[in-house]
Amino acid sequence: MIRTFLFSAIVASTTLSHADWLQFRGPGGSAVSTDAKVPGPDMKVAWQADLPGRGLASPIVVGDRVFVTCSSGPEQENLHVFCFNAADGSKRWERVMRATGRTMTQSKTSVAASTPCSDGKSVFALYSSNDLFAFDLDGNLQWLRGITYDYANASNSLGMASSLVLTGGTLIAQCENDSESIALGIDPANGVNRWKIERPKAANWTSAVVWKDTVALQSSKGLIGIDPMTGTVQWNYTDGAATIPSSAIGSDAIYIPSNGVTAVVPEDGSTTQLWRASGLKPGTGSPLVLNDALYVLNGAGVMIKASLANGDEAWKLRLSGPFSGSPVAAGKYLYIASERGAFQVVDTTAAEGEVVCTVELKETILCTPAISGGAVYVRSDGHLWKLQ
């Protein structure tokens, strides 16, 4: 069901810059900042802001504004969207909606598990209840949609967690589960479907990544590339893939969490396998490509640097875990927060890798950090922090 609201309010004018971090794992889902200003190794807490409910959705950054979601109430039925000033953490606005879909989740996750996204003019927020909202940057509601009204069985008793991706002028929403499993291409202007495709009937918490002119959807069956405007399949990798860590994007290949990690090049309607490294099995965190190497955080909390050419390991570095979120990167550094609240900075150019900074935030952190303007943003159930 779709309800569209018209407002006379003027949408805030925002010029996109390389500092913006507009979705889960940043530009194209690459997890690598394109900002020239790199957060340094001597990080400290610049500010913290209180949050009233649970969430493992990552923050996103649009210009001088930081957006984050959470859920509160006895059944997590209250769905929050916050906008904070990046400079000092003061709250610009908060909106609270009521869930229309199912709010049951596994105890570790929450209804606010999917990271919102933005095109620089609007913010789109999806929740595990399959409620989808669009706001302008000043908090004016543009439209809302209860996806469960349209697809009654699109739910997962453990909770949904795939994050929104906006590419090619289309908002991609994955509602993948073991019952009514679908992916939707939505017009961001009004919330109406451009297309709907059936997906494998299996629980899936991965998020799409952008490969050139296609959006890549991952599932237990593999990885497919689709045209974001039409939903037409452009290529298909069918040798299976993980259902929690998402793929990594490089300039020349996609690195899929499949039988360890498998490097493939999509071309001419198919995929060519470059190599496979069974020892590079990621844990819950997604791998990433930084400069000339692939970085994989395994289930034991060990960061592995590997060759993009053949998957051979260059070094291993044990971090202070355990981890639920994914690492992100800028310059020569990786940034990752453990479940116990240890925010760590890794210098990837050290001979064996080196943790050069640890900030003890002392709260359970399950999210993936965001990077913007020489700072890193990370959240728990109780707080949002800016580190720089």
VEXMAR-601413 format. One record per residue (C-alpha): residue number from 1; residue in three letters; x, y, z. Coordinates in steps of 0.5 Angstrom, whole numbers. Example, Ala and Ser with C-alpha at 12.3 -4.5 7.8 and 13.67 -1.06 7.14 Angstrom:
! residues 2
   num   residuo       u       v       w
     1       ala      25      -9      16
     2       ser      27      -2      14
END
This chain:
! residues 388
   num   residuo       u       v       w
     1       met       0       0       0
     2       ile       3       7      -2
     3       arg       1      14       1
     4       thr       4      20      -2
     5       phe       4      26       1
     6       leu       5      33      -2
     7       phe       8      39       2
     8       ser      10      46       0
     9       ala      16      46       4
    10       ile      22      47       0
    11       val      27      41       0
    12       ala      34      43       3
    13       ser      39      45      -3
    14       thr      45      40      -2
    15       thr      51      39      -6
    16       leu      54      32      -6
    17       ser      61      32      -5
    18       his      66      26      -4
    19       ala      65      27       3
    20       asp      58      24       3
    21       trp      57      17       5
    22       leu      50      16       3
    23       gln      49       8       4
    24       phe      51       2       7
    25       arg      59       1       6
    26       gly      59       8       3
    27       pro      60       9      -5
    28       gly      57       4      -9
    29       gly      58      -1      -3
    30       ser      65      -1      -4
    31       ala      67       1       4
    32       val      72       6       2
    33       ser      72      13       3
    34       thr      73      18      -3
    35       asp      74      24       1
    36       ala      81      27       1
    37       lys      81      28       8
    38       val      83      22      12
    39       pro      81      20      19
    40       gly      88      20      22
    41       pro      91      14      27
    42       asp      90      19      33
    43       met      83      19      34
    44       lys      78      21      40
    45       val      71      22      41
    46       ala      69      29      38
    47       trp      62      28      41
    48       gln      56      23      43
    49       ala      49      24      42
    50       asp      44      20      46
    51       leu      39      15      42
    52       pro      33      12      45
    53       gly      32       5      42
    54       arg      36      -1      39
    55       gly      39      -1      32
    56       leu      45      -4      28
    57       ala      44       0      22
    58       ser      50       5      20
    59       pro      50      12      20
    60       ile      50      16      13
    61       val      52      23      12
    62       val      50      28       7
    63       gly      53      35       7
    64       asp      53      37      14
    65       arg      48      32      17
    66       val      48      25      20
    67       phe      42      21      19
    68       val      41      15      23
    69       thr      35      10      25
    70       cys      33       6      31
    71       ser      27       2      34
    72       ser      24       3      41
    73       gly      18       0      45
    74       pro      16      -6      48
    75       glu      16      -9      41
    76       gln      20      -5      37
    77       glu      14      -2      34
    78       asn      16       5      34
    79       leu      21       7      28
    80       his      26      13      29
    81       val      29      17      24
    82       phe      34      22      27
    83       cys      38      28      24
    84       phe      44      31      27
    85       asn      49      36      26
    86       ala      56      33      24
    87       ala      60      39      27
    88       asp      57      38      34
    89       gly      52      33      35
    90       ser      46      37      36
    91       lys      39      34      34
    92       arg      36      38      28
    93       trp      30      33      28
    94       glu      27      27      30
    95       arg      21      23      26
    96       val      18      17      30
    97       met      13      12      26
    98       arg       9       6      28
    99       ala      11       0      24
   100       thr       5      -4      20
   101       gly       9     -10      19
   102       arg      12     -16      23
   103       thr      17     -13      29
   104       met      20     -20      31
   105       thr      27     -21      31
   106       gln      33     -25      33
   107       ser      35     -22      40
   108       lys      42     -20      38
   109       thr      39     -16      32
   110       ser      33     -11      32
   111       val      28      -8      27
   112       ala      33      -2      25
   113       ala      38      -6      22
   114       ser      38      -4      15
   115       thr      42       2      14
   116       pro      38       8      10
   117       cys      41      11       4
   118       ser      40      18       1
   119       asp      41      21      -6
   120       gly      43      28      -3
   121       lys      36      31      -3
   122       ser      32      25       0
   123       val      33      20       6
   124       phe      30      13       5
   125       ala      29       9      11
   126       leu      27       1      11
   127       tyr      26      -3      17
   128       ser      25     -10      19
   129       ser      18      -9      19
   130       asn      18      -8      11
   131       asp      16      -1      13
   132       leu      19       4       8
   133       phe      19      12       9
   134       ala      22      18       5
   135       phe      24      24       8
   136       asp      27      31       5
   137       leu      33      33       9
   138       asp      29      38      13
   139       gly      25      32      16
   140       asn      18      33      11
   141       leu      15      26      10
   142       gln      15      25       2
   143       trp      12      18       2
   144       leu      11      12       6
   145       arg      10       5       4
   146       gly       8      -1       8
   147       ile      11      -7       4
   148       thr       8     -12       8
   149       tyr       1     -10       5
   150       asp       3     -11      -2
   151       tyr       7     -18       0
   152       ala       4     -21       6
   153       asn       9     -26       7
   154       ala      15     -22       6
   155       ser      18     -23      13
   156       asn      23     -27      17
   157       ser      22     -29      24
   158       leu      30     -28      25
   159       gly      29     -21      22
   160       met      31     -17      16
   161       ala      37     -13      15
   162       ser      39     -12       8
   163       ser      40      -5       7
   164       leu      37       0       1
   165       val      42       2      -5
   166       leu      40       8     -10
   167       thr      43       7     -16
   168       gly      41       9     -24
   169       gly      35      13     -21
   170       thr      32       7     -18
   171       leu      32       5     -10
   172       ile      33      -2      -9
   173       ala      30      -6      -3
   174       gln      31     -13      -2
   175       cys      26     -17       2
   176       glu      29     -24       2
   177       asn      26     -30       6
   178       asp      24     -37       6
   179       ser      17     -35       4
   180       glu      15     -29      -1
   181       ser      22     -27      -3
   182       ile      23     -21      -7
   183       ala      27     -15      -9
   184       leu      24      -9     -11
   185       gly      26      -3     -16
   186       ile      22       3     -13
   187       asp      22      10     -16
   188       pro      25      14     -11
   189       ala      20      20     -13
   190       asn      14      17     -11
   191       gly      15      10      -8
   192       val      12       6     -14
   193       asn      15       0     -16
   194       arg      19       0     -23
   195       trp      20      -8     -22
   196       lys      19     -14     -18
   197       ile      23     -20     -19
   198       glu      23     -27     -15
   199       arg      29     -28     -11
   200       pro      31     -35      -8
   201       lys      27     -37      -2
   202       ala      32     -37       3
   203       ala      34     -32       9
   204       asn      39     -27       7
   205       trp      42     -21      10
   206       thr      47     -19       5
   207       ser      46     -12       1
   208       ala      47     -10      -6
   209       val      53      -7      -9
   210       val      54      -3     -15
   211       trp      58      -6     -21
   212       lys      59      -1     -27
   213       asp      52       0     -30
   214       thr      49      -6     -26
   215       val      47      -7     -19
   216       ala      49     -14     -16
   217       leu      44     -18     -11
   218       gln      47     -24      -7
   219       ser      44     -30      -4
   220       ser      45     -37      -2
   221       lys      45     -39     -10
   222       gly      50     -34     -12
   223       leu      50     -27     -15
   224       ile      46     -24     -20
   225       gly      47     -17     -24
   226       ile      41     -13     -26
   227       asp      39      -7     -30
   228       pro      37      -2     -24
   229       met      32       1     -28
   230       thr      28      -5     -31
   231       gly      30     -11     -27
   232       thr      33     -15     -33
   233       val      38     -20     -31
   234       gln      45     -18     -34
   235       trp      49     -23     -32
   236       asn      49     -29     -27
   237       tyr      54     -33     -22
   238       thr      51     -39     -20
   239       asp      56     -43     -15
   240       gly      53     -40      -9
   241       ala      55     -35      -4
   242       ala      54     -33       4
   243       thr      48     -30       6
   244       ile      51     -25      11
   245       pro      57     -22       9
   246       ser      56     -18       2
   247       ser      61     -18      -4
   248       ala      67     -13      -5
   249       ile      68      -9     -11
   250       gly      74      -7     -14
   251       ser      76      -4     -21
   252       asp      77     -10     -25
   253       ala      73     -15     -21
   254       ile      68     -17     -16
   255       tyr      70     -21     -10
   256       ile      64     -26      -7
   257       pro      64     -29      -1
   258       ser      63     -36      -4
   259       asn      67     -42      -2
   260       gly      72     -38       1
   261       val      73     -32      -3
   262       thr      72     -32     -11
   263       ala      74     -27     -16
   264       val      70     -26     -22
   265       val      69     -21     -28
   266       pro      62     -20     -30
   267       glu      62     -20     -38
   268       asp      58     -21     -44
   269       gly      52     -24     -40
   270       ser      56     -29     -36
   271       thr      62     -29     -31
   272       thr      69     -31     -31
   273       gln      72     -34     -25
   274       leu      79     -31     -24
   275       trp      81     -35     -18
   276       arg      78     -38     -11
   277       ala      81     -38      -4
   278       ser      78     -42       0
   279       gly      82     -40       6
   280       leu      79     -33       6
   281       lys      73     -34       9
   282       pro      70     -28      12
   283       gly      66     -28      18
   284       thr      60     -23      19
   285       gly      64     -17      16
   286       ser      64     -16       9
   287       pro      71     -16       5
   288       leu      73     -10       2
   289       val      78      -8      -3
   290       leu      83      -2      -1
   291       asn      89       0      -6
   292       asp      92      -6      -9
   293       ala      89     -11      -4
   294       leu      83     -15      -1
   295       tyr      82     -15       6
   296       val      78     -20      10
   297       leu      76     -21      17
   298       asn      75     -28      19
   299       gly      70     -31      24
   300       ala      76     -31      29
   301       gly      77     -24      29
   302       val      83     -24      24
   303       met      84     -19      19
   304       ile      88     -22      13
   305       lys      91     -18       7
   306       ala      91     -22       0
   307       ser      93     -21      -7
   308       leu      88     -18     -12
   309       ala      92     -22     -17
   310       asn      91     -29     -14
   311       gly      88     -29      -7
   312       asp      95     -31      -4
   313       glu      95     -28       3
   314       ala     100     -23       5
   315       trp      99     -22      12
   316       lys      95     -24      18
   317       leu      93     -19      24
   318       arg      89     -21      30
   319       leu      84     -16      32
   320       ser      80     -15      39
   321       gly      74     -18      37
   322       pro      69     -21      36
   323       phe      66     -17      31
   324       ser      59     -16      27
   325       gly      60     -10      23
   326       ser      64     -10      17
   327       pro      71      -6      16
   328       val      71       1      12
   329       ala      77       4      10
   330       ala      80      11       8
   331       gly      87      12       5
   332       lys      92       7       8
   333       tyr      87       6      14
   334       leu      82       0      16
   335       tyr      77       2      21
   336       ile      72      -3      25
   337       ala      69      -3      32
   338       ser      68     -10      36
   339       glu      62     -12      39
   340       arg      65     -10      46
   341       gly      66      -3      44
   342       ala      73      -3      42
   343       phe      74       2      36
   344       gln      80       0      32
   345       val      85       3      27
   346       val      89      -1      23
   347       asp      95       1      18
   348       thr      95      -3      12
   349       thr     102      -1      10
   350       ala     105      -4      16
   351       ala     109     -10      14
   352       glu     105     -15      18
   353       gly      99     -10      19
   354       glu      99      -6      26
   355       val      93      -3      30
   356       val      95       4      31
   357       cys      89       7      35
   358       thr      84       4      40
   359       val      78       8      43
   360       glu      74       4      48
   361       leu      67       6      47
   362       lys      65       1      52
   363       glu      58      -1      49
   364       thr      56      -6      45
   365       ile      57      -4      38
   366       leu      54      -8      32
   367       cys      54      -3      26
   368       thr      59      -2      20
   369       pro      62       5      21
   370       ala      61      11      16
   371       ile      67      16      14
   372       ser      66      23      12
   373       gly      70      30      12
   374       gly      76      26      16
   375       ala      71      23      21
   376       val      68      17      23
   377       tyr      61      16      25
   378       val      59       9      29
   379       arg      53       8      33
   380       ser      51       3      39
   381       asp      44       2      42
   382       gly      45       8      46
   383       his      49      13      43
   384       leu      52      16      36
   385       trp      59      18      36
   386       lys      64      22      32
   387       leu      71      20      32
   388       gln      76      24      29
END
